[in-house]
Amino acid sequence: TTPLLLSWDGEKMSSSVGNNIPLTAPPEEQFGRTMRIADTQLDEWYRLVLEREAPVGEPMEAKLGLARAIVARSHGTEAAAAAEEHFTRVVREGHAPDEVPDIALPAGDPVHLPALLAAAFGLSTSEGRRLIAQGGVKVDGSVATELDVARGDLVDATVQAGKRRFARLRDA
């Protein structure tokens, strides 16, 4: 028998629930999912996944080491280094990733930002309004406060909804 390795949510890992780390997932996704593991689970993960003791010291460093090892096992050490750099830039520092999808700006001026967020990220317009009200939407790094934005301010801008959704706005 093999001990059960619990996911970051404390439940049994399951691809149908989405709380697993697929071996075929892209390096950035594997790294990010590994970083979600609770500090209290590090000893168990090191023991069961890497078959060694977790390093003593800062939990963040131990978690980064675990994520590097998991990604390197599936994709190699270069991919692990690139995934860590991506994680640091996007999650820890809050910058846009290197590759951001292009989204066509809808016709009209001004552009209704909640409708744009709905089209770009699959949100409802109500979710878009809530994100804007909570300060969770940025246009070129500046917090968006208005629901309607001048079209000229959005052309070639990068919009961020929440922490991990990004798109570059292009004139149609």
N, C-alpha and C positions, 0 to 999 in steps of 0.2 A: 504494500500500500504506500501511497505517497501523501504527505500532508497537503492540506488544502491551502492554496495561496489566495488570500483575500485581496480584493481590489481596493482602490483608494476610498471607496464609499463604505468599506467594511463588509461588503456582501461578496458572495461567490462571483468570480468573473464570468461574464457571459457576453458573447458577441451580440445577442439579441437585445440585451439591455444597453450595450455600448460602454461597459465599464472594464473592457479588456485592453490589452496591448497586442494587436495583431502582429505576427512576425513579418507579414508582407506589407504592413503600413509604411508610408513614406517616413524617412528618418525624422523629419520635424514633428510629425504626429507621434511617433514612438517616444521621442524625447519629451514632448509636452505631456503626454499621458503618464509617463513615468514620474515626472515632477509633481504630479497630483497626489502621489502617495503620501500619507500622513507620516510625520516624523516618528510616531510611535510604531509604525510598521517597518521601519528600515532594517532592524535586526532580522526580522523574519524574511524579508525580501533578499537581503544579502545572503542569508543562510540557504534559502531554497533556490534562488536564481543563480547566484554567483558561487555558491558552495564555499563561502568563506565568511569570516566575521566582519561585521560592519566596522568601519573605522571609527575611532573615538574622536570626539570633537564636535565641530559645527555641523548640525544636521543638514544644512544647505549644501555643504561641500560633499557630504556623504551621498546625498540625493543626486547631485550633479555627477558624481562618480558612477553611481548606479545607472543613471540614464545614459552616460557615455558607453558603459559596458554593454547595455542592452542594445543600443543602436549599432555599436561596432560589431556585435555578434551577428546581426542580420545584414548590415550594409557596409561594414568596414570602418576603419578609424577616421578616414577623411570625411566620410559622411557624418560620423558622430561629432567631429569638430565643427562641421558646417551646421549641423542641427543645434549644437550648443550656442553657436554664434547667433543663429536665427532666434532661438529662445531668449537669449539675453537682450537682443535688439527689440524684439516684438513684445514679449511678455514683461520682462523686468524693466526695460527702459521705456516701453510704450511707443516705439517708433513703428513706422510702416515696414512691412516685409519688402524684400527686394522685388519680388514678383507680385504685382497687384493687378487684378482683372480690370479691363476697361469696360465702362458702362456708358451707354449713349445717354446724353441729357435729353429729357423730354422737350417737346416743343413748348413755346410760350415763355413769357417773361413777366413777372418773376416765376421762379420754379418753386413749387410747393414741396418743401423738404421731406415731410412725412410720406408723401406719395413716391418720391424718389427713393427713399429708404425701403419702402415696401417693394418696389420693383427691383432694386439692386440686391436686397438681402432676403427677400421672402418674408418680410415682416408685415403685419397689418399696419394701416396708417395710424391706428390708435397706439400701437407699440412704438411707432416712430415718434409720435407726439410725446409719449411718456419719456422716451430716451432723450429727446431734446430738452424737455422740462427738467430732467435730472442731471443735465450736463454731460450726457453720455455720447454726444455726437460732436465730432470735430471736423472742420473743413480746413485742410492744410495746417493742422496742428492747433487751430484756434477753436474754442468751444462755440458751437452754434447755439444761438439763443432765439433766433427768429424762425417762424414756420415757413415764411416765404422769403426766398433769397434771390437777389438779382442774378440773372443768368450769367452775366459777365464775371461775377465772382466765383462761379462754379466751373467755368471752362478750364480744363486741364488741372483741376484741383483734385486732391486726394481726400476722400471722405472716409471717416472712421465711425462705425456704429458699435458702441461697446468697446471691449478690449481687443477683440480678435477679428473683426470684420472690416475689411478695407476694400475700396474700389477707387479707380481713377476715372474721373468724369470727362468724357470727350464730347465735343460738339457733333451732333448728328448730321 
